[in-house]
Amino acid sequence: MSRLGHVTTGPYTPPVPARELTAVSADGARLHVEVHGPDGAPAVVLAHGWTCSTAFWAAQIRALAADHRVIAYDQRGHGRSPASPACSPEALADDLEAVLEATLAPRERAVIAGHSMGGMTVMAAAGRPGLREHAAAVLLCSTGSSRLVAEATVLPMRPGRVRTWLTHHVLGSRAPLGPVTPLARRILKYATMGAGSAPAMVEACARIVHACPRRVRYAWAHVLDLLDLDHAVRELRVPTVVVVGTADRLTPPAQARSLAAALPDCLGVTELPGVGHMTPVEAPEPVSARIRELAVTYLTIKEDA
C-alpha cells in the first residue's frame, strides 16, 4: 500500500494527477487538492465522505478524466489534508468554497458530486456565494441531511431510542480500527457495503477507511451525530440528482427520498439494487454515468450554446 490508504495497484488506485495544489480555507486549514485531466475541459469537483480520501473516487477519476477536468480534494483531517481543531458543517462549507476558488476561474461552472459527508458538505455550502457562483449541477450520493444516527440501520433492531443510543456508541467509538484483518473486512462490508460486493472492493474500502486517524474519525462522528442541514437542502437551487444503494445501512433510501422531496430542483432519485453505502466503489459505472450526464447537460451544452 502507498500513501494514506491508496492501494498500489489495480482499478481502485487513482491515476497520477496532472497537478496537485493546496487550497487554504477560511480558518487557515490546508487542503490537499488533485486535478486530473486536460486544462480547459468541463470541470467536475468530487467531495468524499467520512473516513475516506481522494482514493475513494478512483473509478470516477479514471472514467471521467479523459475529457473532463476532475478536481478531487481531501477533507480536513483526511488523506493528505492535515487535521484541524475546527470540525463543523460550516468548516466543510468553507473548505469547499476554498477548493472552488483555488481551482476554477471566476464564474466558471462545474458539476459537484458529494458522497456521504461530501454530500453534506455541498448542502452546508448551499447558500454560500462560492457554491452559487460555481455549481452548475450537483450529485448527492449516499447521503442525508439530518437524523443520521436515528435512521441508520447498521444494528438489526427496531427503530427507537435504544437502537439510536447503541448506534451512536458504535459509530462514534474512540477505539482504534487496527490493521485490515479478515474480521475487519467482514465488519466493514456488513456495515457499509452490499452483500454482493467483490472482495477487491471491500479490501480497497477497508484500506482507505483504516487509514483515517482515530481522532479525526471520532471528531467527525460527533459532528455527523448532531447534523441538521434540513434548512440548507432547500437552499440548494441547482439541478440535483440523488443516488443511493438499496442496501445502504448508514444513509438508507428513506434519507434519499427525503432529500428529493426537499430539493428545489431535484432531477430524480437513482436507487441502485443491492448496493450499500460505498456507491462510487460498489457501483462505479452508474455513479460515473450520472456525473457525466450532468456535465453533458449543464456544462458542455450550455457553454457551447
GUZA-770858 format. One line per 4 residues: number of its first residue (from 1); their letters; for each residue x, y, z of C-alpha. Coordinates in steps of 0.001 Angstrom, whole numbers, plus 500000, padded with zeros to 6 digits. Layout:
BEGIN
NUM) a) X/Y/Z ~ ...
//
This chain:
BEGIN
1) msrl) 500000/500000/500000 ~ 501200/503517/499240 ~ 500395/506802/500950 ~ 497397/507167/503237
5) ghvt) 495195/504340/502132 ~ 495984/504399/498407 ~ 496176/500815/497162 ~ 499270/500441/494992
9) tgpy) 497793/498600/492025 ~ 494505/497856/490345 ~ 491343/499713/489374 ~ 490932/501198/492867
13) tppv) 494077/503316/492521 ~ 493622/506862/491213 ~ 495860/507809/488300 ~ 498692/510245/488896
17) pare) 497153/513742/488885 ~ 498083/516295/486264 ~ 498858/518635/489132 ~ 498499/518971/492898
21) ltav) 497924/522085/494948 ~ 496997/523271/498401 ~ 493803/525246/498984 ~ 493668/527345/502154
25) sadg) 490331/527523/503953 ~ 488885/530498/505828 ~ 490448/529443/509141 ~ 493820/528630/507593
29) arlh) 493232/524885/507246 ~ 495257/523475/504358 ~ 493533/521117/501921 ~ 495248/518720/499556
33) vevh) 493764/519027/496050 ~ 494374/516897/492957 ~ 493497/517925/489406 ~ 493163/515240/486743
37) gpdg) 492503/515612/483028 ~ 493068/518313/480431 ~ 493063/522037/481163 ~ 490004/523766/479800
41) apav) 487823/520648/479852 ~ 484435/520712/481652 ~ 485073/520675/485392 ~ 483888/518085/487911
45) vlah) 484561/518518/491637 ~ 484486/515465/493924 ~ 484000/515649/497720 ~ 484500/512375/499600
49) gwtc) 482878/511173/502793 ~ 483723/510484/506415 ~ 486948/508453/506939 ~ 487717/508420/503198
53) staf) 490097/510297/500853 ~ 490585/511160/497191 ~ 491374/507473/496608 ~ 487696/506720/497140
57) waaq) 486926/508364/493772 ~ 489487/506307/491792 ~ 486899/504781/489440 ~ 485222/508114/488705
61) iral) 488556/509831/488097 ~ 489582/507103/485641 ~ 486209/507200/483887 ~ 485977/510977/483534
65) aadh) 489490/512400/483334 ~ 489983/511696/479618 ~ 487578/514503/478684 ~ 486861/516314/481976
69) rvia) 488975/518273/484422 ~ 488379/516245/487573 ~ 489137/518015/490845 ~ 489276/515866/493975
73) ydqr) 490298/517011/497428 ~ 490874/515536/500870 ~ 488503/516805/503541 ~ 490296/518368/506518
77) ghgr) 491957/515675/508618 ~ 491524/513065/505899 ~ 494036/511762/503371 ~ 496785/514323/502881
81) spas) 494920/517266/504445 ~ 496158/517979/507991 ~ 493716/517758/510881 ~ 492184/520947/512223
85) pacs) 490573/521723/515568 ~ 487540/523111/513721 ~ 485082/520334/512880 ~ 481663/521568/511804
89) peal) 479372/521782/508769 ~ 480441/525411/508445 ~ 484092/524365/508209 ~ 483220/521859/505488
93) addl) 481431/524598/503561 ~ 484426/526913/503987 ~ 486685/524178/502635 ~ 484576/523549/499555
97) eavl) 484479/527262/498790 ~ 488281/527394/499133 ~ 488723/524474/496712 ~ 486373/526038/494163
101) eatl) 488200/529371/494371 ~ 491608/527702/494026 ~ 490746/525537/491024 ~ 488061/527309/488979
105) apre) 488197/530572/487078 ~ 485811/533357/488134 ~ 482240/532394/487191 ~ 483424/529030/485813
109) ravi) 480793/526375/486415 ~ 481308/522772/487497 ~ 479366/519659/488363 ~ 479900/518992/492067
113) aghs) 479498/515447/493392 ~ 479485/514650/497085 ~ 479414/511233/498717 ~ 478130/510840/502291
117) mggm) 479832/513623/504313 ~ 480855/515101/500968 ~ 477188/515454/500078 ~ 476600/517083/503446
121) tvma) 479452/519454/502579 ~ 477606/520529/499437 ~ 474387/521003/501399 ~ 476180/523032/504075
125) aagr) 477567/525304/501349 ~ 474243/525663/499517 ~ 473758/529309/500437 ~ 477400/530310/500033
129) pglr) 478415/532725/497260 ~ 481173/530392/496084 ~ 478841/527478/495505 ~ 476206/529628/493830
133) ehaa) 478850/531079/491520 ~ 480391/527769/490504 ~ 477806/524955/490827 ~ 476079/524129/487540
137) avll) 474600/520881/488877 ~ 475060/518576/491847 ~ 475097/514841/492534 ~ 474275/513835/496109
141) cstg) 475411/510266/496631 ~ 474573/508089/499651 ~ 473950/510995/501981 ~ 471388/512637/504243
145) ssrl) 470658/515944/505902 ~ 469633/515046/509478 ~ 468752/512194/511881 ~ 471698/510197/510580
149) vaea) 472175/508085/513688 ~ 468457/507623/514395 ~ 467740/506407/510865 ~ 470857/504269/510324
153) tvlp) 470120/500538/510204 ~ 473621/499267/510973 ~ 472223/497475/514024 ~ 469476/494930/513200
157) mrpg) 466995/496269/515745 ~ 463665/498025/515749 ~ 463900/501822/515423 ~ 463805/503695/518692
161) rvrt) 465833/505193/521495 ~ 467764/502008/522289 ~ 468912/501495/518693 ~ 469814/505165/518362
165) wlth) 471845/505073/521596 ~ 473712/501926/520569 ~ 474347/503195/517020 ~ 475714/506435/518464
169) hvlg) 478248/504484/520522 ~ 479206/502117/517704 ~ 479745/504773/515036 ~ 481264/507258/517468
173) srap) 483655/504831/519117 ~ 487125/506068/520071 ~ 488551/502569/519614 ~ 491314/502186/517009
177) lgpv) 490385/500222/513908 ~ 493761/498496/513805 ~ 495123/496552/510848 ~ 492938/495352/507985
181) tpla) 492250/491773/509053 ~ 489688/489299/507680 ~ 487399/490185/510630 ~ 487818/493914/509966
185) rril) 486878/493382/506332 ~ 483756/491430/507305 ~ 482655/494142/509740 ~ 483234/496937/507249
189) kyat) 481430/495038/504495 ~ 478411/494398/506696 ~ 478165/497996/507902 ~ 478943/499874/504696
193) mgag) 478624/497655/501615 ~ 476166/495393/499857 ~ 476312/491609/500270 ~ 477460/491159/496662
197) sapa) 480498/493460/496919 ~ 483584/491861/495419 ~ 486497/491122/497778 ~ 488720/493622/495969
201) mvea) 486133/496356/496554 ~ 485938/495513/500246 ~ 489722/495488/500524 ~ 490019/498879/498808
205) cari) 487422/500476/501089 ~ 488942/498916/504199 ~ 492400/500288/503345 ~ 491007/503774/502842
209) vhac) 488832/503792/505991 ~ 491508/502274/508248 ~ 493981/504939/507108 ~ 491825/507679/508663
213) prrv) 493325/508787/512004 ~ 491305/507688/515008 ~ 490936/511212/516445 ~ 489706/512521/513096
217) ryaw) 487208/509694/512777 ~ 485878/510344/516281 ~ 485678/514143/515899 ~ 483679/513977/512673
221) ahvl) 481433/511202/514021 ~ 480312/513652/516706 ~ 479555/516299/514058 ~ 477511/513862/511968
225) dlld) 475624/512690/515050 ~ 474314/516233/515612 ~ 473943/517218/511969 ~ 470826/519100/510863
229) ldha) 471000/520505/507344 ~ 467307/520277/506510 ~ 467162/524044/506063 ~ 470213/524006/503776
233) vrel) 468704/521437/501397 ~ 466040/523954/500438 ~ 468778/526456/499511 ~ 470433/524107/497007
237) rvpt) 468809/525709/493974 ~ 470657/523922/491176 ~ 469689/520776/489240 ~ 470447/517875/491567
241) vvvv) 470498/514108/491153 ~ 470280/511851/494213 ~ 471857/508371/494203 ~ 471501/505708/496903
245) gtad) 472017/501979/497287 ~ 469010/499948/498344 ~ 471212/498111/500887 ~ 472678/501301/502402
249) rltp) 472645/500941/506198 ~ 474278/504292/507004 ~ 472093/506590/504898 ~ 469163/504368/503875
253) paqa) 466933/505078/500858 ~ 464465/506927/503095 ~ 467128/509608/503508 ~ 467470/509950/499723
257) rsla) 463714/510247/499285 ~ 463552/512956/501944 ~ 466263/514890/500117 ~ 464428/514556/496823
261) aalp) 461225/515893/498381 ~ 463003/518929/499856 ~ 465317/519879/496973 ~ 464036/522803/494857
265) dclg) 465279/521262/491580 ~ 465632/517508/492040 ~ 466065/515576/488800 ~ 465201/512281/490448
269) vtel) 466478/509529/492726 ~ 468503/506620/491372 ~ 468259/503575/493652 ~ 470960/501000/492952
273) pgvg) 469733/497465/493791 ~ 471808/495586/496359 ~ 474386/498341/496710 ~ 475434/499604/500125
277) hmtp) 476811/502921/501312 ~ 480052/502882/499298 ~ 478307/503560/495987 ~ 481220/505101/493997
281) veap) 483267/501945/494660 ~ 480458/499377/494595 ~ 478664/500758/491521 ~ 481311/502813/489698
285) epvs) 479699/502805/486264 ~ 476254/504147/487288 ~ 477795/506828/489523 ~ 480227/507944/486811
289) arir) 477416/507909/484251 ~ 475240/510217/486372 ~ 478108/512680/486748 ~ 478801/512582/483016
293) elav) 475114/513135/482188 ~ 475065/516227/484388 ~ 478245/517540/482781 ~ 476946/516999/479259
297) tylt) 473629/518657/480041 ~ 474673/521535/482273 ~ 478244/522266/481199 ~ 479035/521283/477619
301) iked) 475653/522052/476048 ~ 475029/525287/477922 ~ 478559/526615/477492 ~ 478575/525834/473747
305) a) 475093/527293/473170
//
